[in-house]
């Protein structure tokens, strides 16, 4: 067994992706100007579009 100790801040910043290329492709599609993202993604999409 491997035990990894994480504090609350580290755990909150942790992402688990099944496929990093697919995750990146999905994020690029979501950030397209023609898309209207659902509420949990709106703040992220706004920042991504600015960049």
Secondary structure, DSSP 8 states (H G I E B T S, - for coil): -------HHHHHT----S-HHHHHHHHHHHTSTT----GGGHHHHHHHHH-
